[in-house]
């Protein structure tokens, strides 16, 4: 289960998403190129008042490999199935 999320873009939609996630008990961090939007999100309580450096950005290599395998199967099925749905 998720314990924290990072919202990139804290305009109207990003701040609304952050507020909804906070109401569900998640720690929400945010980033925005517009400093005013970032400060507004902090002031309204949409995001944590700290750096997003606490967000876990580790790569799960096993999951990436599984995703590539799934993509490989999908591409193979698209290339080997004709328009009638019968394998070539």
GUDREN-679814 format. One record per atom (N, C-alpha, C, O): residue number from 1; residue in three letters; atom name; z, y, x. Coordinates in Angstrom, 1 decimal, decimal comma, m for minus. Layout:
BEGIN
+-----+-----+----+--------+--------+--------+
|   k |   r |  a |      Z |      Y |      X |
+-----+-----+----+--------+--------+--------+
| NUM | ALA | CA |      Z |      Y |      X |
...
+-----+-----+----+--------+--------+--------+
***
This chain:
BEGIN
+-----+-----+----+--------+--------+--------+
|   k |   r |  a |      Z |      Y |      X |
+-----+-----+----+--------+--------+--------+
|   1 | UNK |  N |    0,0 |   m1,2 |    0,8 |
|   1 | UNK | CA |    0,0 |    0,0 |    0,0 |
|   1 | UNK |  C |    0,0 |    1,2 |    0,9 |
|   1 | UNK |  O |    0,6 |    1,3 |    1,9 |
|   2 | UNK |  N |   m0,7 |    2,2 |    0,5 |
|   2 | UNK | CA |   m0,8 |    3,5 |    1,2 |
|   2 | UNK |  C |    0,6 |    4,2 |    1,2 |
|   2 | UNK |  O |    1,3 |    4,2 |    0,2 |
|   3 | UNK |  N |    0,9 |    4,8 |    2,3 |
|   3 | UNK | CA |    2,1 |    5,7 |    2,3 |
|   3 | UNK |  C |    1,8 |    7,1 |    2,6 |
|   3 | UNK |  O |    2,6 |    8,0 |    2,3 |
|   4 | UNK |  N |    0,6 |    7,3 |    3,3 |
|   4 | UNK | CA |    0,2 |    8,7 |    3,5 |
|   4 | UNK |  C |   m1,3 |    8,8 |    3,5 |
|   4 | UNK |  O |   m2,0 |    7,8 |    3,8 |
|   5 | UNK |  N |   m1,8 |   10,0 |    3,2 |
|   5 | UNK | CA |   m3,3 |   10,2 |    3,2 |
|   5 | UNK |  C |   m3,5 |   11,6 |    3,8 |
|   5 | UNK |  O |   m2,7 |   12,5 |    3,9 |
|   6 | UNK |  N |   m4,8 |   11,8 |    4,2 |
|   6 | UNK | CA |   m5,3 |   13,0 |    4,8 |
|   6 | UNK |  C |   m6,4 |   13,5 |    3,9 |
|   6 | UNK |  O |   m7,4 |   12,8 |    3,7 |
|   7 | UNK |  N |   m6,2 |   14,7 |    3,3 |
|   7 | UNK | CA |   m7,2 |   15,3 |    2,5 |
|   7 | UNK |  C |   m7,9 |   16,4 |    3,3 |
|   7 | UNK |  O |   m7,3 |   17,3 |    3,9 |
|   8 | UNK |  N |   m9,2 |   16,2 |    3,5 |
|   8 | UNK | CA |  m10,1 |   17,1 |    4,3 |
|   8 | UNK |  C |  m10,8 |   18,1 |    3,3 |
|   8 | UNK |  O |  m11,6 |   17,6 |    2,5 |
|   9 | UNK |  N |  m10,5 |   19,3 |    3,3 |
|   9 | UNK | CA |  m11,0 |   20,3 |    2,4 |
|   9 | UNK |  C |  m10,0 |   20,6 |    1,3 |
|   9 | UNK |  O |   m9,8 |   19,8 |    0,4 |
|  10 | UNK |  N |   m9,4 |   21,7 |    1,4 |
|  10 | UNK | CA |   m8,2 |   22,1 |    0,5 |
|  10 | UNK |  C |   m8,6 |   23,2 |   m0,5 |
|  10 | UNK |  O |   m7,8 |   24,0 |   m0,8 |
|  11 | UNK |  N |   m9,8 |   23,2 |   m1,0 |
|  11 | UNK | CA |  m10,2 |   24,1 |   m2,0 |
|  11 | UNK |  C |   m9,6 |   23,7 |   m3,3 |
|  11 | UNK |  O |   m8,6 |   23,0 |   m3,3 |
|  12 | UNK |  N |  m10,3 |   24,0 |   m4,4 |
|  12 | UNK | CA |   m9,7 |   23,7 |   m5,7 |
|  12 | UNK |  C |   m9,6 |   22,2 |   m5,9 |
|  12 | UNK |  O |   m8,6 |   21,7 |   m6,4 |
|  13 | UNK |  N |  m10,7 |   21,5 |   m5,6 |
|  13 | UNK | CA |  m10,7 |   20,0 |   m5,8 |
|  13 | UNK |  C |   m9,7 |   19,3 |   m4,8 |
|  13 | UNK |  O |   m9,0 |   18,4 |   m5,2 |
|  14 | UNK |  N |   m9,8 |   19,7 |   m3,6 |
|  14 | UNK | CA |   m8,9 |   19,0 |   m2,6 |
|  14 | UNK |  C |   m7,5 |   19,3 |   m2,9 |
|  14 | UNK |  O |   m6,6 |   18,3 |   m2,7 |
|  15 | UNK |  N |   m7,1 |   20,5 |   m3,2 |
|  15 | UNK | CA |   m5,7 |   20,8 |   m3,5 |
|  15 | UNK |  C |   m5,2 |   20,0 |   m4,8 |
|  15 | UNK |  O |   m4,1 |   19,5 |   m4,9 |
|  16 | UNK |  N |   m6,1 |   19,9 |   m5,8 |
|  16 | UNK | CA |   m5,8 |   19,2 |   m7,0 |
|  16 | UNK |  C |   m5,6 |   17,7 |   m6,7 |
|  16 | UNK |  O |   m4,6 |   17,1 |   m7,2 |
|  17 | UNK |  N |   m6,4 |   17,1 |   m5,9 |
|  17 | UNK | CA |   m6,3 |   15,7 |   m5,5 |
|  17 | UNK |  C |   m5,0 |   15,6 |   m4,7 |
|  17 | UNK |  O |   m4,2 |   14,6 |   m5,0 |
|  18 | UNK |  N |   m4,7 |   16,5 |   m3,8 |
|  18 | UNK | CA |   m3,4 |   16,4 |   m3,0 |
|  18 | UNK |  C |   m2,2 |   16,5 |   m3,9 |
|  18 | UNK |  O |   m1,2 |   15,7 |   m3,7 |
|  19 | UNK |  N |   m2,2 |   17,3 |   m4,9 |
|  19 | UNK | CA |   m1,1 |   17,4 |   m5,9 |
|  19 | UNK |  C |   m0,9 |   16,1 |   m6,7 |
|  19 | UNK |  O |    0,2 |   15,7 |   m6,9 |
|  20 | UNK |  N |   m2,0 |   15,5 |   m7,1 |
|  20 | UNK | CA |   m1,9 |   14,3 |   m7,8 |
|  20 | UNK |  C |   m1,4 |   13,2 |   m7,0 |
|  20 | UNK |  O |   m0,5 |   12,4 |   m7,4 |
|  21 | UNK |  N |   m1,8 |   13,1 |   m5,7 |
|  21 | UNK | CA |   m1,3 |   12,1 |   m4,8 |
|  21 | UNK |  C |    0,2 |   12,3 |   m4,5 |
|  21 | UNK |  O |    0,9 |   11,3 |   m4,4 |
|  22 | UNK |  N |    0,6 |   13,5 |   m4,3 |
|  22 | UNK | CA |    2,0 |   13,9 |   m4,1 |
|  22 | UNK |  C |    2,9 |   13,4 |   m5,3 |
|  22 | UNK |  O |    4,0 |   12,9 |   m5,1 |
|  23 | UNK |  N |    2,3 |   13,6 |   m6,5 |
|  23 | UNK | CA |    3,1 |   13,3 |   m7,7 |
|  23 | UNK |  C |    3,3 |   11,7 |   m7,8 |
|  23 | UNK |  O |    4,1 |   11,3 |   m8,5 |
|  24 | UNK |  N |    2,4 |   11,0 |   m7,1 |
|  24 | UNK | CA |    2,5 |    9,5 |   m7,1 |
|  24 | UNK |  C |    3,4 |    9,0 |   m5,9 |
|  24 | UNK |  O |    3,5 |    7,8 |   m5,7 |
|  25 | UNK |  N |    4,0 |   10,0 |   m5,2 |
|  25 | UNK | CA |    5,0 |    9,6 |   m4,1 |
|  25 | UNK |  C |    4,4 |    9,4 |   m2,7 |
|  25 | UNK |  O |    5,1 |    8,9 |   m1,9 |
|  26 | UNK |  N |    3,1 |    9,8 |   m2,5 |
|  26 | UNK | CA |    2,5 |    9,7 |   m1,2 |
|  26 | UNK |  C |    2,8 |   10,9 |   m0,4 |
|  26 | UNK |  O |    3,0 |   12,0 |   m0,9 |
|  27 | UNK |  N |    2,8 |   10,7 |    1,0 |
|  27 | UNK | CA |    2,9 |   11,9 |    1,9 |
|  27 | UNK |  C |    1,4 |   12,3 |    2,0 |
|  27 | UNK |  O |    0,6 |   11,5 |    2,4 |
|  28 | UNK |  N |    1,2 |   13,6 |    1,8 |
|  28 | UNK | CA |   m0,2 |   14,1 |    1,8 |
|  28 | UNK |  C |   m0,3 |   15,1 |    2,9 |
|  28 | UNK |  O |    0,5 |   16,1 |    2,9 |
|  29 | UNK |  N |   m1,2 |   15,0 |    3,8 |
|  29 | UNK | CA |   m1,5 |   15,9 |    4,9 |
|  29 | UNK |  C |   m2,9 |   16,5 |    4,6 |
|  29 | UNK |  O |   m3,7 |   15,9 |    3,9 |
|  30 | UNK |  N |   m3,2 |   17,7 |    5,1 |
|  30 | UNK | CA |   m4,4 |   18,3 |    4,8 |
|  30 | UNK |  C |   m5,0 |   19,1 |    6,0 |
|  30 | UNK |  O |   m4,3 |   19,5 |    6,9 |
|  31 | UNK |  N |   m6,3 |   19,2 |    5,9 |
|  31 | UNK | CA |   m7,0 |   20,0 |    6,9 |
|  31 | UNK |  C |   m8,1 |   20,8 |    6,1 |
|  31 | UNK |  O |   m8,7 |   20,3 |    5,2 |
|  32 | UNK |  N |   m8,3 |   22,1 |    6,6 |
|  32 | UNK | CA |   m9,4 |   22,9 |    6,0 |
|  32 | UNK |  C |   m9,8 |   23,9 |    7,1 |
|  32 | UNK |  O |   m9,0 |   24,4 |    7,9 |
|  33 | UNK |  N |  m11,1 |   24,2 |    7,1 |
|  33 | UNK | CA |  m11,6 |   25,2 |    8,1 |
|  33 | UNK |  C |  m11,1 |   26,6 |    7,7 |
|  33 | UNK |  O |  m11,0 |   27,5 |    8,5 |
|  34 | UNK |  N |  m10,8 |   26,8 |    6,4 |
|  34 | UNK | CA |  m10,4 |   28,1 |    5,9 |
|  34 | UNK |  C |   m8,9 |   28,1 |    5,9 |
|  34 | UNK |  O |   m8,2 |   27,4 |    5,2 |
|  35 | UNK |  N |   m8,3 |   29,0 |    6,8 |
|  35 | UNK | CA |   m6,9 |   29,1 |    7,0 |
|  35 | UNK |  C |   m6,2 |   29,5 |    5,7 |
|  35 | UNK |  O |   m5,1 |   29,1 |    5,4 |
|  36 | UNK |  N |   m6,8 |   30,4 |    4,9 |
|  36 | UNK | CA |   m6,2 |   30,8 |    3,6 |
|  36 | UNK |  C |   m6,0 |   29,6 |    2,7 |
|  36 | UNK |  O |   m5,0 |   29,5 |    2,0 |
|  37 | UNK |  N |   m7,0 |   28,7 |    2,6 |
|  37 | UNK | CA |   m6,9 |   27,6 |    1,7 |
|  37 | UNK |  C |   m5,8 |   26,6 |    2,2 |
|  37 | UNK |  O |   m5,1 |   26,1 |    1,4 |
|  38 | UNK |  N |   m5,7 |   26,5 |    3,5 |
|  38 | UNK | CA |   m4,7 |   25,6 |    4,1 |
|  38 | UNK |  C |   m3,3 |   26,1 |    3,8 |
|  38 | UNK |  O |   m2,5 |   25,4 |    3,3 |
|  39 | UNK |  N |   m3,1 |   27,4 |    4,0 |
|  39 | UNK | CA |   m1,8 |   28,0 |    3,7 |
|  39 | UNK |  C |   m1,4 |   28,0 |    2,3 |
|  39 | UNK |  O |   m0,3 |   27,8 |    1,9 |
|  40 | UNK |  N |   m2,5 |   28,2 |    1,4 |
|  40 | UNK | CA |   m2,3 |   28,2 |    0,0 |
|  40 | UNK |  C |   m1,8 |   26,8 |   m0,5 |
|  40 | UNK |  O |   m0,9 |   26,6 |   m1,3 |
|  41 | UNK |  N |   m2,4 |   25,7 |    0,1 |
|  41 | UNK | CA |   m2,1 |   24,4 |   m0,2 |
|  41 | UNK |  C |   m0,6 |   24,1 |    0,2 |
|  41 | UNK |  O |    0,1 |   23,3 |   m0,5 |
|  42 | UNK |  N |   m0,2 |   24,6 |    1,3 |
|  42 | UNK | CA |    1,2 |   24,4 |    1,8 |
|  42 | UNK |  C |    2,1 |   25,1 |    0,8 |
|  42 | UNK |  O |    3,2 |   24,6 |    0,4 |
|  43 | UNK |  N |    1,8 |   26,4 |    0,5 |
|  43 | UNK | CA |    2,7 |   27,2 |   m0,4 |
|  43 | UNK |  C |    2,8 |   26,6 |   m1,8 |
|  43 | UNK |  O |    3,9 |   26,7 |   m2,3 |
|  44 | UNK |  N |    1,8 |   26,0 |   m2,3 |
|  44 | UNK | CA |    1,9 |   25,4 |   m3,6 |
|  44 | UNK |  C |    2,5 |   24,0 |   m3,6 |
|  44 | UNK |  O |    2,7 |   23,4 |   m4,7 |
|  45 | UNK |  N |    2,8 |   23,4 |   m2,4 |
|  45 | UNK | CA |    3,4 |   22,1 |   m2,3 |
|  45 | UNK |  C |    2,4 |   21,0 |   m2,4 |
|  45 | UNK |  O |    2,8 |   19,8 |   m2,6 |
|  46 | UNK |  N |    1,1 |   21,2 |   m2,2 |
|  46 | UNK | CA |    0,1 |   20,2 |   m2,3 |
|  46 | UNK |  C |    0,1 |   19,3 |   m1,1 |
|  46 | UNK |  O |   m0,2 |   18,1 |   m1,2 |
|  47 | UNK |  N |    0,4 |   19,8 |    0,1 |
|  47 | UNK | CA |    0,4 |   19,0 |    1,3 |
|  47 | UNK |  C |    1,7 |   19,3 |    2,1 |
|  47 | UNK |  O |    2,5 |   20,2 |    1,8 |
|  48 | UNK |  N |    2,0 |   18,3 |    3,0 |
|  48 | UNK | CA |    3,2 |   18,5 |    3,9 |
|  48 | UNK |  C |    3,0 |   19,7 |    4,8 |
|  48 | UNK |  O |    1,9 |   20,0 |    5,2 |
|  49 | UNK |  N |    4,1 |   20,3 |    5,1 |
|  49 | UNK | CA |    4,1 |   21,5 |    6,0 |
|  49 | UNK |  C |    4,2 |   21,0 |    7,4 |
|  49 | UNK |  O |    5,2 |   21,4 |    8,1 |
|  50 | UNK |  N |    3,2 |   20,3 |    7,9 |
|  50 | UNK | CA |    3,2 |   19,8 |    9,3 |
|  50 | UNK |  C |    1,8 |   19,5 |    9,7 |
|  50 | UNK |  O |    0,9 |   19,5 |    8,8 |
|  51 | UNK |  N |    1,6 |   19,2 |   10,9 |
|  51 | UNK | CA |    0,3 |   18,8 |   11,4 |
|  51 | UNK |  C |   m0,1 |   17,5 |   10,9 |
|  51 | UNK |  O |    0,7 |   16,6 |   10,6 |
|  52 | UNK |  N |   m1,4 |   17,3 |   10,8 |
|  52 | UNK | CA |   m1,9 |   16,0 |   10,4 |
|  52 | UNK |  C |   m1,9 |   14,9 |   11,5 |
|  52 | UNK |  O |   m2,3 |   13,8 |   11,3 |
|  53 | UNK |  N |   m1,3 |   15,3 |   12,7 |
|  53 | UNK | CA |   m1,2 |   14,4 |   13,8 |
|  53 | UNK |  C |   m0,4 |   13,2 |   13,5 |
|  53 | UNK |  O |   m0,5 |   12,2 |   14,2 |
|  54 | UNK |  N |    0,4 |   13,2 |   12,4 |
|  54 | UNK | CA |    1,3 |   12,1 |   12,1 |
|  54 | UNK |  C |    0,5 |   11,0 |   11,3 |
|  54 | UNK |  O |    1,0 |    9,9 |   11,1 |
|  55 | UNK |  N |   m0,7 |   11,3 |   10,9 |
|  55 | UNK | CA |   m1,6 |   10,4 |   10,1 |
|  55 | UNK |  C |   m2,0 |    9,3 |   11,1 |
|  55 | UNK |  O |   m2,5 |    9,6 |   12,2 |
|  56 | UNK |  N |   m1,9 |    8,0 |   10,7 |
|  56 | UNK | CA |   m2,3 |    6,9 |   11,5 |
|  56 | UNK |  C |   m3,9 |    6,8 |   11,5 |
|  56 | UNK |  O |   m4,4 |    6,5 |   10,4 |
|  57 | UNK |  N |   m4,5 |    7,0 |   12,6 |
|  57 | UNK | CA |   m5,9 |    6,9 |   12,7 |
|  57 | UNK |  C |   m6,4 |    5,7 |   13,5 |
|  57 | UNK |  O |   m7,5 |    5,7 |   14,0 |
|  58 | UNK |  N |   m5,6 |    4,7 |   13,6 |
|  58 | UNK | CA |   m5,9 |    3,5 |   14,4 |
|  58 | UNK |  C |   m7,1 |    2,8 |   13,8 |
|  58 | UNK |  O |   m7,3 |    2,8 |   12,5 |
|  59 | UNK |  N |   m7,9 |    2,2 |   14,6 |
|  59 | UNK | CA |   m9,1 |    1,4 |   14,1 |
|  59 | UNK |  C |   m8,7 |    0,0 |   14,0 |
|  59 | UNK |  O |   m8,1 |   m0,6 |   14,9 |
|  60 | UNK |  N |   m9,0 |   m0,6 |   12,9 |
|  60 | UNK | CA |   m8,7 |   m2,0 |   12,6 |
|  60 | UNK |  C |  m10,1 |   m2,8 |   12,9 |
|  60 | UNK |  O |  m10,9 |   m2,9 |   12,1 |
|  61 | UNK |  N |  m10,2 |   m3,3 |   14,2 |
|  61 | UNK | CA |  m11,4 |   m3,9 |   14,6 |
|  61 | UNK |  C |  m11,8 |   m5,1 |   13,8 |
|  61 | UNK |  O |  m13,0 |   m5,2 |   13,5 |
|  62 | UNK |  N |  m10,9 |   m5,9 |   13,4 |
|  62 | UNK | CA |  m11,2 |   m7,1 |   12,5 |
|  62 | UNK |  C |  m11,8 |   m6,6 |   11,2 |
|  62 | UNK |  O |  m12,7 |   m7,3 |   10,7 |
|  63 | UNK |  N |  m11,3 |   m5,6 |   10,6 |
|  63 | UNK | CA |  m11,8 |   m5,1 |    9,3 |
|  63 | UNK |  C |  m13,2 |   m4,6 |    9,5 |
|  63 | UNK |  O |  m14,1 |   m4,8 |    8,7 |
|  64 | UNK |  N |  m13,5 |   m3,9 |   10,6 |
|  64 | UNK | CA |  m14,8 |   m3,3 |   10,9 |
|  64 | UNK |  C |  m15,8 |   m4,5 |   11,1 |
|  64 | UNK |  O |  m16,9 |   m4,4 |   10,6 |
|  65 | UNK |  N |  m15,4 |   m5,5 |   11,8 |
|  65 | UNK | CA |  m16,3 |   m6,7 |   12,0 |
|  65 | UNK |  C |  m16,6 |   m7,3 |   10,7 |
|  65 | UNK |  O |  m17,7 |   m7,7 |   10,4 |
|  66 | UNK |  N |  m15,6 |   m7,5 |    9,8 |
|  66 | UNK | CA |  m15,8 |   m8,1 |    8,5 |
|  66 | UNK |  C |  m16,8 |   m7,2 |    7,6 |
|  66 | UNK |  O |  m17,6 |   m7,7 |    6,9 |
|  67 | UNK |  N |  m16,6 |   m5,9 |    7,7 |
|  67 | UNK | CA |  m17,5 |   m5,0 |    7,0 |
|  67 | UNK |  C |  m18,9 |   m5,1 |    7,5 |
|  67 | UNK |  O |  m19,9 |   m5,1 |    6,7 |
|  68 | UNK |  N |  m19,1 |   m5,2 |    8,8 |
|  68 | UNK | CA |  m20,5 |   m5,4 |    9,3 |
|  68 | UNK |  C |  m21,1 |   m6,7 |    8,9 |
|  68 | UNK |  O |  m22,3 |   m6,8 |    8,6 |
|  69 | UNK |  N |  m20,2 |   m7,8 |    8,8 |
|  69 | UNK | CA |  m20,7 |   m9,1 |    8,4 |
|  69 | UNK |  C |  m21,2 |   m8,9 |    6,9 |
|  69 | UNK |  O |  m22,2 |   m9,5 |    6,5 |
|  70 | UNK |  N |  m20,4 |   m8,3 |    6,1 |
|  70 | UNK | CA |  m20,7 |   m8,1 |    4,7 |
|  70 | UNK |  C |  m22,0 |   m7,3 |    4,5 |
|  70 | UNK |  O |  m22,9 |   m7,7 |    3,7 |
|  71 | UNK |  N |  m22,2 |   m6,2 |    5,3 |
|  71 | UNK | CA |  m23,4 |   m5,5 |    5,3 |
|  71 | UNK |  C |  m24,6 |   m6,3 |    5,7 |
|  71 | UNK |  O |  m25,7 |   m6,2 |    5,1 |
|  72 | UNK |  N |  m24,4 |   m7,2 |    6,7 |
|  72 | UNK | CA |  m25,5 |   m8,1 |    7,2 |
|  72 | UNK |  C |  m25,9 |   m9,0 |    6,0 |
|  72 | UNK |  O |  m27,1 |   m9,2 |    5,9 |
|  73 | UNK |  N |  m25,0 |   m9,6 |    5,3 |
|  73 | UNK | CA |  m25,3 |  m10,5 |    4,2 |
|  73 | UNK |  C |  m26,1 |   m9,7 |    3,1 |
|  73 | UNK |  O |  m27,0 |  m10,2 |    2,5 |
|  74 | UNK |  N |  m25,6 |   m8,5 |    2,8 |
|  74 | UNK | CA |  m26,3 |   m7,7 |    1,7 |
|  74 | UNK |  C |  m27,7 |   m7,4 |    2,1 |
|  74 | UNK |  O |  m28,7 |   m7,5 |    1,3 |
|  75 | UNK |  N |  m27,9 |   m7,0 |    3,4 |
|  75 | UNK | CA |  m29,3 |   m6,6 |    3,9 |
|  75 | UNK |  C |  m30,1 |   m7,9 |    3,9 |
|  75 | UNK |  O |  m31,3 |   m7,8 |    3,4 |
|  76 | UNK |  N |  m29,6 |   m9,0 |    4,3 |
|  76 | UNK | CA |  m30,4 |  m10,3 |    4,3 |
|  76 | UNK |  C |  m30,8 |  m10,7 |    2,9 |
|  76 | UNK |  O |  m31,9 |  m11,1 |    2,7 |
|  77 | UNK |  N |  m29,9 |  m10,5 |    1,9 |
|  77 | UNK | CA |  m30,2 |  m10,9 |    0,5 |
|  77 | UNK |  C |  m31,3 |   m9,9 |    0,0 |
|  77 | UNK |  O |  m32,2 |  m10,4 |   m0,7 |
|  78 | UNK |  N |  m31,3 |   m8,7 |    0,4 |
|  78 | UNK | CA |  m32,3 |   m7,7 |   m0,1 |
|  78 | UNK |  C |  m33,7 |   m8,1 |    0,5 |
|  78 | UNK |  O |  m34,7 |   m8,0 |   m0,2 |
|  79 | UNK |  N |  m33,7 |   m8,5 |    1,7 |
|  79 | UNK | CA |  m34,9 |   m8,8 |    2,4 |
|  79 | UNK |  C |  m35,5 |  m10,2 |    2,1 |
|  79 | UNK |  O |  m36,7 |  m10,4 |    2,2 |
|  80 | UNK |  N |  m34,7 |  m11,1 |    1,6 |
|  80 | UNK | CA |  m35,1 |  m12,4 |    1,3 |
|  80 | UNK |  C |  m35,2 |  m12,8 |   m0,2 |
|  80 | UNK |  O |  m35,5 |  m13,9 |   m0,5 |
|  81 | UNK |  N |  m35,0 |  m11,8 |   m1,1 |
|  81 | UNK | CA |  m35,1 |  m12,1 |   m2,5 |
|  81 | UNK |  C |  m36,3 |  m11,3 |   m3,1 |
|  81 | UNK |  O |  m36,4 |  m10,1 |   m2,8 |
|  82 | UNK |  N |  m37,2 |  m12,0 |   m3,8 |
|  82 | UNK | CA |  m38,3 |  m11,2 |   m4,3 |
|  82 | UNK |  C |  m38,0 |  m10,6 |   m5,7 |
|  82 | UNK |  O |  m36,8 |  m10,6 |   m6,1 |
|  83 | UNK |  N |  m38,9 |   m9,9 |   m6,3 |
|  83 | UNK | CA |  m38,7 |   m9,1 |   m7,5 |
|  83 | UNK |  C |  m38,2 |   m9,9 |   m8,6 |
|  83 | UNK |  O |  m37,5 |   m9,4 |   m9,5 |
|  84 | UNK |  N |  m38,5 |  m11,2 |   m8,7 |
|  84 | UNK | CA |  m38,1 |  m12,1 |   m9,8 |
|  84 | UNK |  C |  m36,7 |  m12,6 |   m9,6 |
|  84 | UNK |  O |  m36,2 |  m13,3 |  m10,4 |
|  85 | UNK |  N |  m36,0 |  m12,3 |   m8,4 |
|  85 | UNK | CA |  m34,7 |  m12,8 |   m8,1 |
|  85 | UNK |  C |  m34,7 |  m14,2 |   m7,5 |
|  85 | UNK |  O |  m33,6 |  m14,8 |   m7,4 |
|  86 | UNK |  N |  m35,8 |  m14,7 |   m7,2 |
|  86 | UNK | CA |  m35,8 |  m16,0 |   m6,5 |
|  86 | UNK |  C |  m35,9 |  m15,9 |   m5,0 |
|  86 | UNK |  O |  m36,7 |  m15,1 |   m4,5 |
|  87 | UNK |  N |  m35,1 |  m16,7 |   m4,3 |
|  87 | UNK | CA |  m35,2 |  m16,6 |   m2,8 |
|  87 | UNK |  C |  m36,5 |  m17,0 |   m2,3 |
|  87 | UNK |  O |  m37,2 |  m17,8 |   m2,9 |
|  88 | UNK |  N |  m36,9 |  m16,3 |   m1,2 |
|  88 | UNK | CA |  m38,2 |  m16,6 |   m0,6 |
|  88 | UNK |  C |  m38,2 |  m17,9 |    0,2 |
|  88 | UNK |  O |  m39,2 |  m18,3 |    0,8 |
+-----+-----+----+--------+--------+--------+
***
